[in-house]
Amino acid sequence: MPSKVSVDKDLCIACGLCVGTAPSIFSFGDDGKAEAGAVDDEAAAEEAINNCPVAAIKGE
């Protein structure tokens, strides 16, 4: 389970899946693309990583 996540803004298509799955971790930045904050729910972070349609989310 990831304790830290990041979003590759070059890959992100701003579909909102991560924000909908884990709103306490992900939000939209000023550029309209997803940003990652602190991981407070590892299961939700893992779900967002696994379901990102363009594999823009990486976990550590």
N, C-alpha and C positions, 0 to 999 in steps of 0.2 A: 504494500500500500504506500502511495506517495505521501511524503510529509511536506513536499514543496512542489509547486507546478509553475510552468511558464507557458506563454503563448507566443508562437512564432507569427508576428504580425504580417510577414510576407505571405504566409499561407492562409491566414485567417480570412474567411469570407463573410464574417459577421452574421452568421445564420442564427445565432442566439441559443443554440442547443446547450452550451455550457452554462450560460447565464440562467436558463430555465431549469437546468439540472441542479446546479449548485450556486444559487444567488449569493450565498454568504462568502463564496470564494471568487467568483467571476463577476465582472461588470463590464459595461461598455465604456471605452475611453473617449476622449474628445474627437478622436479620428474615426469613431464609429465601430472600431474593432474591439475584440475582447481583451481584457486585462485580467491578470490573476493576482489575488491577494493572498493572505495567510490561509493555509489549509486548516480548517476546523472540523472537517468531516472527510476523513480519508476515503470512505466508501463512495461518497458523492464525487470526489475528485477522480477516483478510479473510473467511475461511470462516465464522467465527462471525457476523460482521456480515451476510453474505449469507443465512445460513440461520436467523437468529432469526425465529421465527414471528410475532412481534408488532413487529418492527423497533425493539426497545428498545436496541440497541447502535449507537452512533455512533462513527465513526472520524475522526481528523484526520491 
